[in-house]
Amino acid sequence: MRQHLLEQLSQVIEQRITSGDPQSSYVAQLHHQGINKMLEKVIEETGELVIAAKDAQVSGDNTQLVSEIADTFFHILVLLPALDLSLDDICHELEKRFNLSGLAEKASRTSTNKS
């Protein structure tokens, strides 16, 4: 059920990119401003996520952390179409890793990157 929410959000983002007005749609505005602006937002949101995670660890309150994770997910979903990627592409990659040890997967990326 929850995965359906991300698919639905991705569809709304695609609609805003293709037919949204940058004057009234945040998604359309980000795409109109270009890839660098979208990347800046992902970096900004990721930084806020890190700070919220550290704060949550101290306070025990995850409210702000959940909000920052949601913001980061959202901005990544906005970025994907600009790079000709989709949520399906990301899910496919995660599916490939599903039955693979995280350490083995990381080692395979490291050995691939050295080639």
C-alpha positions as CSV (number, residue, x, y, z in Angstrom):
1,M,0.0,0.0,0.0
2,R,2.7,2.5,0.9
3,Q,4.7,1.8,-2.3
4,H,1.5,2.8,-4.1
5,L,1.8,6.3,-2.5
6,L,5.3,6.8,-3.9
7,E,4.1,5.7,-7.4
8,Q,1.2,8.1,-7.1
9,L,3.5,10.9,-6.0
10,S,5.8,10.1,-8.9
11,Q,2.9,10.4,-11.3
12,V,1.8,13.8,-9.9
13,I,5.4,15.0,-10.2
14,E,5.5,13.9,-13.9
15,Q,2.3,15.8,-14.5
16,R,3.6,18.9,-12.9
17,I,6.8,18.7,-14.9
18,T,5.0,18.3,-18.3
19,S,2.0,20.6,-17.8
20,G,2.6,22.6,-14.6
21,D,3.1,26.3,-14.6
22,P,6.4,27.4,-12.9
23,Q,4.5,30.3,-11.4
24,S,2.1,28.1,-9.5
25,S,3.8,24.7,-9.3
26,Y,6.9,24.1,-7.1
27,V,7.9,21.0,-9.1
28,A,7.5,22.8,-12.4
29,Q,9.5,25.7,-11.0
30,L,12.4,23.5,-9.9
31,H,12.5,21.8,-13.3
32,H,12.4,25.2,-15.1
33,Q,15.3,26.3,-13.0
34,G,17.3,23.3,-14.1
35,I,19.4,20.4,-12.8
36,N,21.7,22.5,-10.7
37,K,18.8,23.9,-8.6
38,M,17.3,20.4,-8.2
39,L,20.7,19.1,-7.0
40,E,21.1,22.0,-4.6
41,K,17.7,21.1,-3.1
42,V,18.7,17.4,-2.7
43,I,21.9,18.5,-1.0
44,E,20.0,21.0,1.2
45,E,17.4,18.4,2.2
46,T,20.0,15.7,2.9
47,G,21.9,18.1,5.1
48,E,18.7,18.9,7.1
49,L,18.1,15.1,7.3
50,V,21.5,14.6,8.9
51,I,21.0,17.4,11.4
52,A,17.5,16.0,12.3
53,A,18.9,12.5,12.7
54,K,21.5,13.8,15.2
55,D,18.9,15.8,17.1
56,A,16.5,12.8,17.2
57,Q,19.3,10.6,18.6
58,V,19.7,13.1,21.5
59,S,16.1,14.0,22.1
60,G,14.4,10.7,21.2
61,D,11.8,12.6,19.2
62,N,11.7,11.5,15.5
63,T,9.1,14.0,14.4
64,Q,11.5,16.4,12.6
65,L,13.5,13.5,11.2
66,V,10.5,11.9,9.6
67,S,9.7,15.2,8.0
68,E,13.2,15.7,6.7
69,I,13.3,12.1,5.3
70,A,10.0,12.8,3.5
71,D,11.4,16.1,2.1
72,T,14.5,14.3,0.9
73,F,12.4,11.5,-0.8
74,F,10.3,14.1,-2.5
75,H,13.2,16.1,-3.9
76,I,14.8,12.9,-5.1
77,L,11.6,12.0,-6.9
78,V,11.6,15.5,-8.5
79,L,15.2,15.0,-9.6
80,L,14.7,11.6,-11.2
81,P,12.9,12.6,-14.4
82,A,15.5,15.3,-15.1
83,L,18.0,12.5,-15.3
84,D,15.7,10.2,-17.4
85,L,15.2,8.0,-14.4
86,S,12.0,6.8,-12.7
87,L,10.9,5.3,-9.4
88,D,10.8,2.0,-11.2
89,D,14.5,2.3,-12.0
90,I,15.3,2.7,-8.4
91,C,13.0,-0.1,-7.3
92,H,14.6,-2.4,-9.8
93,E,18.0,-1.6,-8.4
94,L,16.8,-2.3,-4.9
95,E,15.2,-5.5,-6.0
96,K,18.5,-6.7,-7.4
97,R,20.1,-6.1,-4.0
98,F,17.3,-7.7,-2.0
99,N,18.8,-11.2,-1.5
100,L,22.4,-9.9,-1.5
101,S,24.4,-9.2,1.7
102,G,24.9,-5.4,2.0
103,L,28.6,-6.1,2.5
104,A,28.8,-8.2,-0.6
105,E,26.9,-5.6,-2.6
106,K,29.2,-2.8,-1.5
107,A,32.3,-4.9,-2.3
108,S,30.9,-5.6,-5.8
109,R,30.5,-1.9,-6.4
110,T,34.0,-1.1,-5.1
111,S,35.6,-3.8,-7.4
112,T,33.5,-2.5,-10.4
113,N,34.5,1.1,-9.8
114,K,38.2,0.2,-9.8
115,S,38.0,-1.3,-13.3
